[in-house]
Amino acid sequence: MMEQLRCHADERQLAQCVYCGGATETRDHIPSKVLLDEPYPSNLPVVPACETCNKGFSLDEEYLACLVDCAVTGSTSANGAHREKVSGILARKPALASMLADARREANGRVAFAIAPDRVEHVVLKLARGHAAYELSEPQLGEPSSLLCLPLESLSPDVRERFETPPSPSTWPEVGSRAMQRLAATFPAGADWILVQAGRYRYMTAVSDAVVVRMVLSEYLACEVTWY
């Protein structure tokens, strides 16, 4: 279970929607609950968000959750060996299940999916912005310098090792931020992975030459978003 820390950074940094910079009528869970299993961790992070952004990711979040689980299980059937939450979505939304079935490819005994990259990136960028705001107290409203999403199994051993290894910090995060507190506790080793739910979601944040956020969904999809 992830350790929940109190933020001691300048609260004005989080006085706006962390996704668009607008008003903050609501709070949004980071990571999205659809990516996790019940019972949820009791200390899920929340970030300020406007109502439009809070609701605007839902369909793409369901798509990504189902896509990842279908890739893990190899099945697009609601009766497949899916997470309970994904089975429910596929059963309620036959159009989504049909879309994923049409995207399924099988060759040489391996299953792959043709993805909708804009929908995947929409959610991954949302998650990265949420983690940057929550951990680093540095909202990243601009477009990222890079955004990468690949199956963990597709990474070469060297690339996998670099991905799993926290970047060496070249500067301290925002004073009083959760990231600074974590770094102080582990210095000089640097940042480390934060486990939200075993087998479902982990992430790390770091400030090196850039702001870096890495995430792993269901120990299948590796994501990295960078702002220089």
C-alpha positions as CSV (number, residue, x, y, z in Angstrom):
1,M,0.0,0.0,0.0
2,M,1.4,3.4,-0.9
3,E,2.4,5.7,1.9
4,Q,0.2,8.8,2.0
5,L,2.1,12.0,2.7
6,R,0.9,15.5,3.6
7,C,1.9,18.2,1.1
8,H,3.8,21.1,2.6
9,A,4.4,22.9,-0.7
10,D,2.9,26.2,-1.7
11,E,-0.9,25.5,-1.9
12,R,-1.3,28.1,-4.6
13,Q,0.4,25.7,-7.0
14,L,-2.8,23.5,-6.8
15,A,-5.4,26.3,-6.9
16,Q,-6.5,25.3,-10.4
17,C,-7.6,22.3,-12.4
18,V,-4.4,20.2,-12.8
19,Y,-5.5,19.2,-16.3
20,C,-6.6,22.5,-17.9
21,G,-5.9,25.3,-15.4
22,G,-9.5,26.1,-14.9
23,A,-11.8,26.2,-11.9
24,T,-11.6,23.5,-9.2
25,E,-15.2,22.4,-8.6
26,T,-14.3,18.7,-8.0
27,R,-11.6,16.3,-6.9
28,D,-10.3,13.5,-9.2
29,H,-8.7,10.2,-8.2
30,I,-5.2,9.6,-9.5
31,P,-5.0,6.9,-10.7
32,S,-8.5,6.5,-12.1
33,K,-10.5,3.9,-10.2
34,V,-11.3,2.0,-13.4
35,L,-7.7,0.9,-13.6
36,L,-7.8,-0.7,-10.1
37,D,-9.7,-3.5,-8.4
38,E,-12.0,-3.3,-5.5
39,P,-11.6,-2.9,-2.6
40,Y,-9.7,0.2,-3.6
41,P,-6.7,1.4,-1.5
42,S,-8.0,3.6,1.3
43,N,-5.5,6.4,0.6
44,L,-5.9,7.0,-3.1
45,P,-4.5,10.5,-4.1
46,V,-6.9,13.1,-5.3
47,V,-6.2,16.3,-7.2
48,P,-8.2,19.4,-7.9
49,A,-10.1,19.3,-11.3
50,C,-12.8,21.2,-13.0
51,E,-16.1,19.3,-13.6
52,T,-15.6,19.2,-17.4
53,C,-12.2,17.5,-17.1
54,N,-13.3,15.2,-14.3
55,K,-16.1,13.8,-16.5
56,G,-14.3,14.2,-19.9
57,F,-11.9,11.3,-19.5
58,S,-14.4,8.5,-18.5
59,L,-15.0,6.9,-21.9
60,D,-11.3,6.8,-22.8
61,E,-10.4,5.5,-19.4
62,E,-12.9,2.6,-19.8
63,Y,-11.4,2.0,-23.3
64,L,-7.8,1.9,-21.9
65,A,-8.8,-0.3,-18.9
66,C,-10.5,-2.8,-21.2
67,L,-7.8,-2.7,-23.9
68,V,-5.0,-3.5,-21.3
69,D,-7.0,-6.3,-19.8
70,C,-8.0,-7.8,-23.2
71,A,-4.3,-7.7,-24.1
72,V,-3.3,-9.4,-20.9
73,T,-6.0,-12.1,-21.2
74,G,-6.1,-12.4,-25.0
75,S,-9.9,-12.3,-24.9
76,T,-12.5,-9.7,-25.7
77,S,-15.4,-11.7,-24.4
78,A,-17.2,-10.3,-21.3
79,N,-17.1,-13.9,-20.1
80,G,-13.3,-14.1,-20.5
81,A,-10.8,-14.3,-17.6
82,H,-11.0,-10.6,-17.0
83,R,-10.9,-8.3,-14.0
84,E,-14.4,-8.1,-12.6
85,K,-14.6,-4.4,-13.4
86,V,-13.6,-5.0,-17.1
87,S,-16.1,-7.9,-17.5
88,G,-18.8,-5.6,-16.3
89,I,-17.9,-2.8,-18.8
90,L,-17.7,-5.3,-21.7
91,A,-21.1,-6.7,-20.8
92,R,-22.7,-3.3,-20.5
93,K,-21.1,-1.9,-23.6
94,P,-21.3,-4.3,-26.5
95,A,-20.1,-1.7,-28.9
96,L,-16.8,-1.3,-27.0
97,A,-16.4,-5.1,-26.9
98,S,-17.1,-5.3,-30.6
99,M,-14.6,-2.5,-31.3
100,L,-11.9,-4.4,-29.3
101,A,-12.7,-7.7,-31.0
102,D,-12.2,-6.0,-34.4
103,A,-8.9,-4.6,-33.2
104,R,-7.7,-8.0,-32.1
105,R,-4.9,-9.7,-34.2
106,E,-3.4,-13.1,-33.7
107,A,-0.2,-14.3,-35.4
108,N,2.3,-17.0,-34.5
109,G,0.3,-17.8,-31.4
110,R,0.5,-14.3,-30.1
111,V,-2.3,-11.8,-29.6
112,A,-2.0,-8.1,-30.3
113,F,-4.4,-5.2,-30.6
114,A,-4.6,-2.3,-33.1
115,I,-5.0,0.6,-30.6
116,A,-6.6,4.0,-30.9
117,P,-3.4,6.0,-29.9
118,D,-5.2,9.3,-29.3
119,R,-7.5,7.7,-26.8
120,V,-4.6,5.9,-25.0
121,E,-2.5,9.1,-24.9
122,H,-5.4,11.1,-23.7
123,V,-5.6,9.0,-20.5
124,V,-1.9,8.6,-20.0
125,L,-1.3,12.3,-20.2
126,K,-4.1,12.9,-17.8
127,L,-2.5,10.4,-15.3
128,A,0.9,12.0,-15.7
129,R,-0.4,15.5,-15.1
130,G,-2.2,14.3,-12.0
131,H,0.9,12.6,-10.6
132,A,3.1,15.6,-11.4
133,A,0.7,17.9,-9.6
134,Y,0.2,15.6,-6.6
135,E,3.8,14.4,-6.0
136,L,5.8,17.3,-7.4
137,S,3.4,20.2,-6.7
138,E,4.3,21.3,-10.2
139,P,1.2,21.2,-12.5
140,Q,2.2,20.5,-16.1
141,L,-0.4,22.1,-18.2
142,G,1.7,22.4,-21.4
143,E,2.1,19.7,-24.0
144,P,4.7,17.1,-23.0
145,S,8.1,16.8,-24.8
146,S,7.5,13.1,-25.2
147,L,4.9,10.5,-24.4
148,L,5.7,6.8,-24.8
149,C,3.5,3.7,-24.2
150,L,4.7,0.2,-24.9
151,P,4.0,-3.3,-23.5
152,L,6.7,-4.1,-20.9
153,E,7.4,-7.4,-22.6
154,S,8.3,-5.5,-25.8
155,L,11.2,-3.7,-24.1
156,S,14.7,-5.0,-24.5
157,P,16.5,-5.9,-21.3
158,D,18.6,-2.7,-21.4
159,V,15.6,-0.5,-22.1
160,R,13.6,-2.3,-19.4
161,E,16.4,-1.7,-16.9
162,R,16.5,2.0,-17.8
163,F,12.8,2.3,-17.5
164,E,12.7,0.5,-14.1
165,T,15.6,2.6,-12.7
166,P,14.7,6.0,-11.2
167,P,16.4,8.9,-13.0
168,S,19.2,10.4,-11.0
169,P,18.0,13.7,-9.5
170,S,19.8,16.7,-10.8
171,T,17.7,19.1,-8.7
172,W,15.4,18.9,-5.7
173,P,11.6,18.9,-6.3
174,E,9.4,21.8,-5.0
175,V,10.2,22.5,-1.4
176,G,7.7,20.7,0.9
177,S,6.3,18.6,-2.0
178,R,5.6,14.9,-1.5
179,A,8.3,14.1,-4.0
180,M,10.8,16.1,-1.9
181,Q,9.9,14.3,1.2
182,R,10.2,10.9,-0.5
183,L,13.6,11.9,-2.0
184,A,14.9,13.1,1.3
185,A,14.0,9.7,2.8
186,T,15.8,7.8,0.1
187,F,18.7,10.2,-0.7
188,P,21.1,9.6,-2.5
189,A,19.3,6.7,-4.2
190,G,16.8,9.0,-5.8
191,A,13.1,8.5,-6.5
192,D,11.5,5.1,-6.3
193,W,8.3,3.4,-7.6
194,I,5.2,4.0,-5.6
195,L,2.9,1.0,-5.5
196,V,-0.8,1.9,-5.6
197,Q,-2.1,-1.6,-6.0
198,A,-0.1,-4.8,-6.5
199,G,-0.4,-6.1,-10.0
200,R,-2.5,-3.1,-11.1
201,Y,-0.7,0.2,-10.9
202,R,2.6,1.7,-9.9
203,Y,4.2,5.0,-10.8
204,M,7.2,7.2,-10.1
205,T,7.9,10.9,-10.5
206,A,11.3,12.6,-10.8
207,V,12.9,15.9,-11.6
208,S,16.2,15.5,-13.5
209,D,16.9,17.5,-16.6
210,A,13.1,17.3,-17.1
211,V,9.9,16.4,-15.2
212,V,9.5,12.7,-15.7
213,V,6.4,10.6,-14.8
214,R,6.4,6.8,-15.4
215,M,3.5,4.4,-14.9
216,V,2.9,0.7,-15.3
217,L,-0.7,-0.5,-15.8
218,S,-1.5,-4.2,-14.9
219,E,2.2,-5.0,-15.2
220,Y,1.6,-4.8,-18.9
221,L,1.7,-1.3,-20.2
222,A,4.7,0.9,-19.6
223,C,4.2,4.6,-19.9
224,E,6.6,7.6,-19.7
225,V,5.7,11.3,-20.0
226,T,8.4,13.9,-20.0
227,W,8.3,17.7,-19.9
228,Y,11.6,19.6,-20.6
